[in-house]
């Protein structure tokens, strides 16, 4: 639907392959940070798990999450593959869920940090239009509200998790979100005495997302003659990536692109460049996923069984 706009933006522009290579290297490093983050969460529970196991299962999950359409996401495949190798299967699955929660929280915190660090750039941004509810909001206020709300929500979740046996049944009866909240409480309860690990993995989550934001900036530099201010980029891109956390399409394909285009247009930057940035970034992700494909081919029989189990459980 945006082909003409993309073609127009590409006209007369040379591709900078060095920026693409640099972006891929940064993207790969950021993905490895996420795998090591998950390794620490599993290791903290005393489960027999090695770094090379986290790389193997992590890359396979990344491959499925990015390239395979359908209801079975990469996290579910990761959870099943890990659980198959562990005796404490519930704890193993809980580490995948808590890793997802920490990953999203780190992304929100990065947006909040960018707001403070680049305040002079951020305060000049025009209001962000939210078509879904028909209102305009200040981007900085919106991001800081997300930070405050998610922090309070996690604290409440952690407090409830400390009394999981008492509150679990009550929470599960809540409409729509009850089952998910109970599972999240169970995941948090696993880490009752492991809060230093939660802090360290949150810091790693922020670092990993910094890598993704930089990789996206390299993606824009592949074709753009000039880039938005650094503060604007670090403010807007985390908001766009948050859309990818909503499980609407595999890997957020389409939804993240639309969000990035709308956010950059709203910030009076070139939305077409945002689309080209995302195309370059998708190329980097596909290259990383090829590593996952190699892991998959090396253990395809086991992975197919896990995928079948995941499909049945979903």
Buried (B, 14 or more C-beta within 10 A) or exposed (E): EEEEBBEEBEEEEEEBEEBBEBBBBBBBBBBBBBBBBBBBBBBBBEBEBEEEBBBBBBBBBBBBBBBBEEEBBBBBBBBBBBBBBBEEBEBBBBBBBBBBBBBBBBBBBBBBBBBEBBEEBBEEBEEBBEEEEEEEBBBBEBBBEBBEEBBEEBEEBBEBBEEBEEBBEEBBEEEEEBEEBBBBBBBBBBBEEBEEBBEBBBBBBBBBBBBBBBBBBBBBBBBBEEBBBBBBBBBBBBBBBBBBBEEEEBBBBEBBBBBBBBBBBBBEBBBBBBBBBBBBBBBBBBEBBEBBBEBBEEBEEBBEEBBEBBBEEE
